[in-house]
Amino acid sequence: MALIKEVRGYTPEIGDDTWLADNATVIGNVKIGEHSSIWFNAVLRGDVNAITIGNHTNIQDGVVIHTLYDGSKSPSQTHIGDYVSVGHNAIIHGAVIEDNCLIGMGATILDNAVVATGCIVAANALVLSNQKLEPYSVYAGIPAKKVKDVTPEQRDEIIKRTARDYYTYASWYR
């Protein structure tokens, strides 16, 4: 059973039909929408600030999600929208990821960055603090730079399909 832990008076809220792997960790001020999935060894640590995860979103194996404390000079919260796939071993630290995005395996997205709707962030890319990505764009590299626009085919065959597939995969474990 997943570790769901209250801290500082905050108890995680898990939406209907959302699946959590047996060794997923969800702590504190975390809200997860409906029909989402949190995979093996993922850690959502809402101990110092808020984390929200939308509907139909998958947080894959080994992902770490955290924030900066409200009392710090530049506090941050993590907000991840609907139909987002966050690939294996990615790190999301106090960033906003809007709807219909794909975050590649091993990518790192830092505090107060904004990944706009429809973006693909390539595997191992580094999105810097305060960086604002253009909607429907592909970003790659260290630091991440726009390499091209997201095509309609990529929207359907990569972003939307991955979100749908992970909903199916989660059903195998229920």
Buried (B, 14 or more C-beta within 10 A) or exposed (E): EBEBBEBEEBBBBBBEBBBBBEBBBBBBBBBBBBBBBBBBBBBBBBBBBBBBBBBBBBBBBBBBBBBBEEEEEEBBBBBBBBBBBBBBBBBBBBBBBBBBBBBBBBBBBBBBBBBBBBBBBBBBBBBBBEBEBBBBBBBBEEEBEEEEEBEEEBBEEBBBBBBBEBBEBBEEEE
